[in-house]
Each structure stands twice: as structure tokens, then as C-alpha cells.
């Protein structure tokens, strides 16, 4: 048995047809088993056994080899024979409103047929994922019957078996977000504060999904100084309104902002320089200040530059005298360089009478002076 390897394609003959699969022989003296869920399709039809006769020839691929127990498993699933991914693979977290129960195993779970194109998908819900409460075998038999439809959500994949893991729990089905792939920049969410770290604030989106709020996005008034206490609303266990800044599905990293000016902003969300158009107004946060201008962070890791020439500084003033890291500013896109992937910005001056309730709310929440600091540039109008 040490001379054969999993993944090898072999020609075999049916030795015996069982209730849950077939026994085969190959290579002259090797014997193995093919589970009925690996005989052409993960959901076998009622008369699958009639298609296999003793002595019939099959092409199969070795799944596993257990020399100590002298057991060999094989498969005839098309995607394994052709060494490719299954055709019907849903998205992680996808919800199927009418998954059809194809088989009920009270001690194991449910085999489900998922309505997909171009062919139906296959899912399996373990008994532990059938309900938020414990179900006995009799409860499962009474509640689920072959042919009925159920609401189910994808929580994992078993690509070798050509199926995905499913859950029927209401607590999971009701979650707005299940995985990183459900998130996108600009998305509004309610999050729970977990802990403060040197990099920022760790928050929980769901029980299994966490995000980081960078230090410059924790409060409306700039960056918290080293050693300063967290505001009471940011204590561990508190629920706060947040907005997704960036999503990295590969490394499963999510960054969010708690700044009210960004959370409540109705201005466009751009995450790519190709979405930018000259004249577009956006909200951003100062991420750095240099002698030649101010760097402004947008969504999705995108940033732009406010050149010093666009800042309307007073004689002798430098950008650092007016702008600080973490400051929320409203900008207008001055120019876009697609070849270099650069954005040039300029301050956006609101027209007379233009409402900006979100910015006003953020300023009011920042303190008795509305978040104003000495040297801040403001727009005003004569009232008396």
C-alpha cells in the first residue's frame, strides 16, 4: 500500500454493491470503498444502486490510504476525476431561502440541495447547526422531512466532497455580517468595544469577526494623547455606531472609523482612484502634515494630497500650524492622475445655505467649542 498515493487515478471493478456505497478492486490485489455520495454526485438518487453491477468497470481517484487499518477510499465525483473545483460553489455567508432537504440522518444532520445556476449546489447541516436549541433524534425526524424547504446559510466548505457546510440557526441567519467578504468600505454597522491597544481600538462586528479602529479614527477631536483615558462611550462592552474604512479579505483585516463626521456623512465613498472625478466632494481625515501640504486619508486605503498652495494660509503660516493628524476635513477633488494613481485635493467651501447636519452634529459632540482649535479655518455668515 505504500506504493500508491492519494490523488492517483485508477481503473477499478465493482466487487459488491452495499447500502451506502460500493466495494471495488484495482491494481490486481488492492481493495477499496466508494461512498454513495462520491458515486457521480454528492446527492445520490433513490435508485443509484441499480446503476452498478458486480464486475462493472469504473474510473476513480484515490482519496485516502490507511495502511494500519488497510483501508482505501476512492471517489468518482467529476470535479475530482478532472482535478478541478466543483462547478457550484456559493459565497461564504450566502443565505438560501429555499434549500431542499435531500436526506435526513437523525444522528448526523441534513443533506441539502441548494438552488444555484448552472447546476444545483450541495450542502450539509450538522445536527449541531440545525437549531439554536438542542434537538433529539425524534425532534429532527419530526421537524425535517425529505422534499421540504428550509432557510440555510453557508458557514464553510468541503470542496473535496463537492459540498459546503450549512447552518439553520436563527441566530446566525439573522446576522447582517457573517464574514469579511460581507463587508465593504462605507458600510454602516453597530459594533461592540472589546479592548484598547497601541494601534487603536479593537471592536467586535460579530462574535467571530473583529475590526480595528485606528487611533486617528477613535474620536472626533483628533488623536488621543498617549496615556489619556478613553471616553466613557468607548469603554469595553459599549456599543457604538461605526463605518467600515477598509477591507482586506486576503488577510482578513478590517478597519473602521468612529468619527461622527464620517459615520454620518452623505458625501460619496471612493475606494479607487478610478472612481474619482474632478469636482467631486468627499470627507477625509488628515493622516500626515508636511511642509508642502496635507495628506488626507479616504476609504479603502486611498489618499490624496492637499498642496500648500491650495490651503489659503496666512502669511508666515505653515500647514502644521492649521492642520493636525486626525482632523476631519471636507475636500474637493482638484485633479486625478490615473497613470500615477494620485489625487490632488483642495478645500471644499460650502455654498451659502447648504446644510451639513452630520458635520454640525460631530462638532457639537466634540465639546463646548464645537471642536474648534486656535488657528482653525471656518466659514461664517453675518447674522446681525
GIPEDA-V280261 format. One record per residue. N is the residue number from 1. RES is the residue in one letter. PHI is phi as a letter, one per 40 degrees, with the letter a starting at -180 (999 if undefined). PSI is psi in whole degrees, 0 to 359 (* if undefined). OMEGA is omega in whole degrees, -180 to 180 (NA if undefined). Layout:
n->N res->RES phi->PHI psi->PSI omega->OMEGA
n->N res->RES phi->PHI psi->PSI omega->OMEGA
This chain:
n->1 res->X phi->999 psi->340 omega->180
n->2 res->X phi->c psi->349 omega->-179
n->3 res->X phi->c psi->356 omega->178
n->4 res->X phi->b psi->149 omega->-174
n->5 res->X phi->b psi->143 omega->173
n->6 res->X phi->d psi->141 omega->-177
n->7 res->X phi->g psi->347 omega->180
n->8 res->X phi->c psi->142 omega->177
n->9 res->X phi->c psi->126 omega->-176
n->10 res->X phi->b psi->157 omega->171
n->11 res->X phi->b psi->131 omega->-176
n->12 res->X phi->b psi->168 omega->178
n->13 res->X phi->b psi->143 omega->179
n->14 res->X phi->c psi->125 omega->178
n->15 res->X phi->c psi->323 omega->-176
n->16 res->X phi->a psi->141 omega->177
n->17 res->X phi->b psi->122 omega->-179
n->18 res->X phi->b psi->179 omega->-179
n->19 res->X phi->c psi->336 omega->-177
n->20 res->X phi->b psi->22 omega->178
n->21 res->X phi->i psi->198 omega->180
n->22 res->X phi->b psi->149 omega->172
n->23 res->X phi->c psi->138 omega->-178
n->24 res->X phi->b psi->164 omega->174
n->25 res->X phi->b psi->148 omega->180
n->26 res->X phi->a psi->162 omega->177
n->27 res->X phi->g psi->19 omega->177
n->28 res->X phi->g psi->311 omega->-176
n->29 res->X phi->b psi->9 omega->176
n->30 res->X phi->c psi->145 omega->178
n->31 res->X phi->b psi->146 omega->179
n->32 res->X phi->a psi->178 omega->-178
n->33 res->X phi->b psi->144 omega->174
n->34 res->X phi->b psi->115 omega->179
n->35 res->X phi->c psi->149 omega->-177
n->36 res->X phi->c psi->338 omega->176
n->37 res->X phi->c psi->356 omega->177
n->38 res->X phi->b psi->17 omega->179
n->39 res->X phi->c psi->70 omega->175
n->40 res->X phi->g psi->323 omega->180
n->41 res->X phi->a psi->143 omega->180
n->42 res->X phi->c psi->339 omega->177
n->43 res->X phi->b psi->95 omega->-179
n->44 res->X phi->c psi->144 omega->177
n->45 res->X phi->c psi->175 omega->-174
n->46 res->X phi->c psi->326 omega->-175
n->47 res->X phi->b psi->35 omega->-178
n->48 res->X phi->c psi->326 omega->-176
n->49 res->X phi->c psi->334 omega->-178
n->50 res->X phi->c psi->341 omega->-177
n->51 res->X phi->c psi->354 omega->-177
n->52 res->X phi->b psi->123 omega->179
n->53 res->X phi->b psi->149 omega->178
n->54 res->X phi->d psi->129 omega->-179
n->55 res->X phi->g psi->350 omega->-180
n->56 res->X phi->c psi->146 omega->-179
n->57 res->X phi->c psi->140 omega->179
n->58 res->X phi->b psi->150 omega->168
n->59 res->X phi->b psi->130 omega->-177
n->60 res->X phi->a psi->159 omega->178
n->61 res->X phi->b psi->137 omega->-178
n->62 res->X phi->c psi->127 omega->178
n->63 res->X phi->c psi->311 omega->-179
n->64 res->X phi->a psi->158 omega->178
n->65 res->X phi->b psi->124 omega->-179
n->66 res->X phi->b psi->88 omega->-175
n->67 res->X phi->c psi->324 omega->-176
n->68 res->X phi->c psi->321 omega->178
n->69 res->X phi->c psi->3 omega->179
n->70 res->X phi->f psi->52 omega->179
n->71 res->X phi->b psi->139 omega->179
n->72 res->X phi->b psi->130 omega->177
n->73 res->X phi->b psi->140 omega->-179
n->74 res->X phi->b psi->168 omega->180
n->75 res->X phi->a psi->147 omega->175
n->76 res->X phi->b psi->14 omega->-180
n->77 res->X phi->c psi->135 omega->-175
n->78 res->X phi->d psi->319 omega->-176
n->79 res->X phi->c psi->333 omega->177
n->80 res->X phi->c psi->323 omega->177
n->81 res->X phi->c psi->323 omega->-178
n->82 res->X phi->c psi->1 omega->179
n->83 res->X phi->f psi->59 omega->177
n->84 res->X phi->a psi->172 omega->178
n->85 res->X phi->c psi->154 omega->175
n->86 res->X phi->d psi->149 omega->-179
n->87 res->X phi->c psi->315 omega->-176
n->88 res->X phi->c psi->96 omega->178
n->89 res->X phi->b psi->110 omega->-179
n->90 res->X phi->c psi->176 omega->178
n->91 res->X phi->c psi->148 omega->175
n->92 res->X phi->c psi->130 omega->-179
n->93 res->X phi->g psi->354 omega->-179
n->94 res->X phi->c psi->139 omega->-180
n->95 res->X phi->b psi->131 omega->175
n->96 res->X phi->b psi->118 omega->-177
n->97 res->X phi->c psi->334 omega->-176
n->98 res->X phi->b psi->63 omega->173
n->99 res->X phi->c psi->136 omega->-175
n->100 res->X phi->c psi->130 omega->177
n->101 res->X phi->c psi->117 omega->-179
n->102 res->X phi->c psi->337 omega->-179
n->103 res->X phi->a psi->144 omega->179
n->104 res->X phi->b psi->118 omega->173
n->105 res->X phi->b psi->97 omega->-174
n->106 res->X phi->d psi->328 omega->-179
n->107 res->X phi->c psi->349 omega->-177
n->108 res->X phi->b psi->307 omega->-178
n->109 res->X phi->i psi->204 omega->-176
n->110 res->X phi->b psi->138 omega->170
n->111 res->X phi->c psi->125 omega->-172
n->112 res->X phi->b psi->144 omega->173
n->113 res->X phi->b psi->125 omega->-174
n->114 res->X phi->b psi->125 omega->180
n->115 res->X phi->c psi->107 omega->-180
n->116 res->X phi->a psi->164 omega->176
n->117 res->X phi->b psi->144 omega->4
n->118 res->X phi->c psi->352 omega->178
n->119 res->X phi->b psi->157 omega->-177
n->120 res->X phi->c psi->145 omega->176
n->121 res->X phi->c psi->172 omega->-178
n->122 res->X phi->b psi->136 omega->178
n->123 res->X phi->b psi->159 omega->178
n->124 res->X phi->b psi->126 omega->178
n->125 res->X phi->b psi->113 omega->179
n->126 res->X phi->c psi->156 omega->-178
n->127 res->X phi->d psi->329 omega->-180
n->128 res->X phi->c psi->348 omega->-179
n->129 res->X phi->b psi->16 omega->-178
n->130 res->X phi->c psi->336 omega->-177
n->131 res->X phi->a psi->159 omega->176
n->132 res->X phi->c psi->344 omega->175
n->133 res->X phi->b psi->159 omega->-179
n->134 res->X phi->c psi->134 omega->178
n->135 res->X phi->b psi->134 omega->175
n->136 res->X phi->c psi->171 omega->179
n->137 res->X phi->c psi->322 omega->180
n->138 res->X phi->c psi->324 omega->177
n->139 res->X phi->c psi->318 omega->-180
n->140 res->X phi->c psi->318 omega->-180
n->141 res->X phi->c psi->321 omega->-179
n->142 res->X phi->c psi->323 omega->-173
n->143 res->X phi->c psi->327 omega->-175
n->144 res->X phi->b psi->132 omega->176
n->145 res->X phi->b psi->153 omega->-180
n->146 res->X phi->c psi->132 omega->178
n->147 res->X phi->h psi->341 omega->179
n->148 res->X phi->c psi->160 omega->180
n->149 res->X phi->b psi->146 omega->180
n->150 res->X phi->b psi->161 omega->175
n->151 res->X phi->c psi->124 omega->-174
n->152 res->X phi->a psi->158 omega->-179
n->153 res->X phi->b psi->142 omega->179
n->154 res->X phi->c psi->127 omega->179
n->155 res->X phi->b psi->1 omega->180
n->156 res->X phi->i psi->178 omega->-177
n->157 res->X phi->b psi->145 omega->172
n->158 res->X phi->b psi->77 omega->-170
n->159 res->X phi->c psi->330 omega->177
n->160 res->X phi->c psi->319 omega->179
n->161 res->X phi->c psi->355 omega->179
n->162 res->X phi->g psi->30 omega->-179
n->163 res->X phi->a psi->172 omega->179
n->164 res->X phi->b psi->156 omega->177
n->165 res->X phi->c psi->138 omega->-175
n->166 res->X phi->b psi->161 omega->173
n->167 res->X phi->b psi->147 omega->177
n->168 res->X phi->b psi->8 omega->-177
n->169 res->X phi->c psi->131 omega->179
n->170 res->X phi->c psi->326 omega->-179
n->171 res->X phi->c psi->328 omega->179
n->172 res->X phi->c psi->322 omega->-180
n->173 res->X phi->c psi->329 omega->-177
n->174 res->X phi->c psi->351 omega->-179
n->175 res->X phi->c psi->130 omega->178
n->176 res->X phi->c psi->324 omega->-179
n->177 res->X phi->b psi->133 omega->178
n->178 res->X phi->b psi->322 omega->-179
n->179 res->X phi->b psi->174 omega->180
n->180 res->X phi->d psi->328 omega->-177
n->181 res->X phi->c psi->345 omega->178
n->182 res->X phi->c psi->354 omega->-175
n->183 res->X phi->c psi->154 omega->176
n->184 res->X phi->a psi->149 omega->-180
n->185 res->X phi->d psi->135 omega->-179
n->186 res->X phi->g psi->354 omega->-178
n->187 res->X phi->c psi->136 omega->179
n->188 res->X phi->c psi->133 omega->-179
n->189 res->X phi->a psi->158 omega->169
n->190 res->X phi->c psi->125 omega->-177
n->191 res->X phi->b psi->161 omega->180
n->192 res->X phi->b psi->130 omega->-180
n->193 res->X phi->c psi->130 omega->179
n->194 res->X phi->b psi->308 omega->-174
n->195 res->X phi->a psi->161 omega->175
n->196 res->X phi->b psi->134 omega->178
n->197 res->X phi->b psi->169 omega->177
n->198 res->X phi->d psi->333 omega->-179
n->199 res->X phi->c psi->342 omega->-178
n->200 res->X phi->i psi->212 omega->-175
n->201 res->X phi->b psi->130 omega->177
n->202 res->X phi->c psi->126 omega->-179
n->203 res->X phi->b psi->156 omega->179
n->204 res->X phi->b psi->124 omega->174
n->205 res->X phi->c psi->313 omega->172
n->206 res->X phi->b psi->183 omega->-179
n->207 res->X phi->c psi->326 omega->-176
n->208 res->X phi->b psi->4 omega->-176
n->209 res->X phi->b psi->120 omega->-177
n->210 res->X phi->b psi->162 omega->180
n->211 res->X phi->a psi->164 omega->179
n->212 res->X phi->b psi->132 omega->172
n->213 res->X phi->b psi->108 omega->-180
n->214 res->X phi->d psi->157 omega->-175
n->215 res->X phi->d psi->324 omega->-178
n->216 res->X phi->c psi->354 omega->-179
n->217 res->X phi->b psi->10 omega->-177
n->218 res->X phi->c psi->323 omega->-178
n->219 res->X phi->b psi->168 omega->179
n->220 res->X phi->c psi->330 omega->-174
n->221 res->X phi->c psi->77 omega->174
n->222 res->X phi->g psi->219 omega->-176
n->223 res->X phi->b psi->136 omega->176
n->224 res->X phi->c psi->133 omega->180
n->225 res->X phi->c psi->156 omega->-178
n->226 res->X phi->c psi->128 omega->178
n->227 res->X phi->g psi->355 omega->179
n->228 res->X phi->c psi->153 omega->-178
n->229 res->X phi->c psi->149 omega->176
n->230 res->X phi->c psi->143 omega->172
n->231 res->X phi->d psi->153 omega->-177
n->232 res->X phi->d psi->329 omega->-179
n->233 res->X phi->c psi->350 omega->-180
n->234 res->X phi->b psi->17 omega->177
n->235 res->X phi->c psi->148 omega->178
n->236 res->X phi->d psi->134 omega->-179
n->237 res->X phi->g psi->345 omega->-180
n->238 res->X phi->c psi->145 omega->176
n->239 res->X phi->b psi->129 omega->-177
n->240 res->X phi->b psi->158 omega->176
n->241 res->X phi->c psi->135 omega->-177
n->242 res->X phi->a psi->170 omega->179
n->243 res->X phi->b psi->139 omega->-177
n->244 res->X phi->c psi->128 omega->177
n->245 res->X phi->c psi->309 omega->-178
n->246 res->X phi->a psi->154 omega->-179
n->247 res->X phi->b psi->128 omega->175
n->248 res->X phi->b psi->92 omega->-176
n->249 res->X phi->c psi->329 omega->-177
n->250 res->X phi->c psi->311 omega->-179
n->251 res->X phi->c psi->2 omega->178
n->252 res->X phi->f psi->50 omega->179
n->253 res->X phi->b psi->136 omega->-179
n->254 res->X phi->b psi->135 omega->175
n->255 res->X phi->b psi->143 omega->-177
n->256 res->X phi->b psi->166 omega->176
n->257 res->X phi->b psi->147 omega->176
n->258 res->X phi->b psi->2 omega->-179
n->259 res->X phi->c psi->124 omega->-177
n->260 res->X phi->c psi->327 omega->179
n->261 res->X phi->c psi->328 omega->177
n->262 res->X phi->c psi->319 omega->-180
n->263 res->X phi->c psi->321 omega->-178
n->264 res->X phi->c psi->1 omega->-177
n->265 res->X phi->c psi->140 omega->176
n->266 res->X phi->b psi->5 omega->178
n->267 res->X phi->c psi->159 omega->-176
n->268 res->X phi->d psi->150 omega->175
n->269 res->X phi->b psi->117 omega->177
n->270 res->X phi->b psi->137 omega->-178
n->271 res->X phi->b psi->358 omega->-178
n->272 res->X phi->a psi->142 omega->-178
n->273 res->X phi->c psi->335 omega->179
n->274 res->X phi->c psi->344 omega->176
n->275 res->X phi->c psi->345 omega->-174
n->276 res->X phi->c psi->141 omega->178
n->277 res->X phi->b psi->135 omega->179
n->278 res->X phi->d psi->131 omega->-178
n->279 res->X phi->g psi->346 omega->180
n->280 res->X phi->c psi->138 omega->179
n->281 res->X phi->b psi->136 omega->-178
n->282 res->X phi->a psi->158 omega->171
n->283 res->X phi->c psi->140 omega->178
n->284 res->X phi->a psi->176 omega->-179
n->285 res->X phi->b psi->135 omega->179
n->286 res->X phi->c psi->121 omega->179
n->287 res->X phi->b psi->344 omega->179
n->288 res->X phi->a psi->151 omega->180
n->289 res->X phi->b psi->127 omega->178
n->290 res->X phi->b psi->172 omega->-179
n->291 res->X phi->c psi->333 omega->-176
n->292 res->X phi->c psi->358 omega->179
n->293 res->X phi->i psi->191 omega->-176
n->294 res->X phi->b psi->132 omega->176
n->295 res->X phi->c psi->132 omega->-177
n->296 res->X phi->b psi->124 omega->178
n->297 res->X phi->c psi->134 omega->178
n->298 res->X phi->b psi->213 omega->-179
n->299 res->X phi->c psi->158 omega->175
n->300 res->X phi->g psi->23 omega->-179
n->301 res->X phi->g psi->1 omega->179
n->302 res->X phi->c psi->144 omega->179
n->303 res->X phi->a psi->162 omega->179
n->304 res->X phi->b psi->171 omega->-178
n->305 res->X phi->b psi->130 omega->170
n->306 res->X phi->c psi->100 omega->-178
n->307 res->X phi->c psi->152 omega->-179
n->308 res->X phi->d psi->326 omega->-178
n->309 res->X phi->c psi->343 omega->-178
n->310 res->X phi->c psi->1 omega->-169
n->311 res->X phi->c psi->355 omega->179
n->312 res->X phi->f psi->47 omega->-180
n->313 res->X phi->c psi->153 omega->175
n->314 res->X phi->c psi->158 omega->179
n->315 res->X phi->d psi->129 omega->179
n->316 res->X phi->g psi->351 omega->179
n->317 res->X phi->c psi->148 omega->174
n->318 res->X phi->b psi->157 omega->179
n->319 res->X phi->d psi->324 omega->-179
n->320 res->X phi->c psi->342 omega->179
n->321 res->X phi->c psi->340 omega->-174
n->322 res->X phi->b psi->324 omega->-174
n->323 res->X phi->b psi->140 omega->178
n->324 res->X phi->b psi->155 omega->-180
n->325 res->X phi->c psi->134 omega->-180
n->326 res->X phi->g psi->356 omega->-179
n->327 res->X phi->c psi->133 omega->178
n->328 res->X phi->c psi->128 omega->179
n->329 res->X phi->b psi->154 omega->177
n->330 res->X phi->b psi->125 omega->-174
n->331 res->X phi->b psi->166 omega->173
n->332 res->X phi->b psi->136 omega->-179
n->333 res->X phi->c psi->120 omega->-179
n->334 res->X phi->c psi->318 omega->180
n->335 res->X phi->a psi->157 omega->-179
n->336 res->X phi->b psi->128 omega->176
n->337 res->X phi->b psi->95 omega->-177
n->338 res->X phi->c psi->326 omega->-177
n->339 res->X phi->c psi->317 omega->180
n->340 res->X phi->c psi->351 omega->-180
n->341 res->X phi->g psi->36 omega->-176
n->342 res->X phi->b psi->147 omega->176
n->343 res->X phi->b psi->133 omega->172
n->344 res->X phi->b psi->129 omega->-175
n->345 res->X phi->b psi->168 omega->172
n->346 res->X phi->a psi->155 omega->-180
n->347 res->X phi->c psi->142 omega->179
n->348 res->X phi->b psi->120 omega->178
n->349 res->X phi->c psi->123 omega->-179
n->350 res->X phi->c psi->142 omega->176
n->351 res->X phi->c psi->156 omega->179
n->352 res->X phi->d psi->127 omega->178
n->353 res->X phi->g psi->354 omega->-179
n->354 res->X phi->c psi->125 omega->-176
n->355 res->X phi->c psi->143 omega->175
n->356 res->X phi->a psi->72 omega->-174
n->357 res->X phi->c psi->326 omega->-177
n->358 res->X phi->c psi->318 omega->180
n->359 res->X phi->c psi->321 omega->179
n->360 res->X phi->c psi->319 omega->179
n->361 res->X phi->c psi->321 omega->179
n->362 res->X phi->c psi->320 omega->180
n->363 res->X phi->c psi->319 omega->-180
n->364 res->X phi->c psi->326 omega->-178
n->365 res->X phi->c psi->346 omega->-175
n->366 res->X phi->c psi->346 omega->179
n->367 res->X phi->i psi->181 omega->-177
n->368 res->X phi->c psi->337 omega->-180
n->369 res->X phi->c psi->15 omega->175
n->370 res->X phi->g psi->24 omega->179
n->371 res->X phi->g psi->8 omega->-179
n->372 res->X phi->c psi->140 omega->174
n->373 res->X phi->b psi->159 omega->177
n->374 res->X phi->d psi->129 omega->180
n->375 res->X phi->g psi->354 omega->-180
n->376 res->X phi->c psi->142 omega->176
n->377 res->X phi->c psi->128 omega->-178
n->378 res->X phi->b psi->160 omega->174
n->379 res->X phi->b psi->138 omega->-180
n->380 res->X phi->a psi->170 omega->179
n->381 res->X phi->b psi->150 omega->180
n->382 res->X phi->c psi->125 omega->179
n->383 res->X phi->b psi->343 omega->180
n->384 res->X phi->a psi->* omega->NA
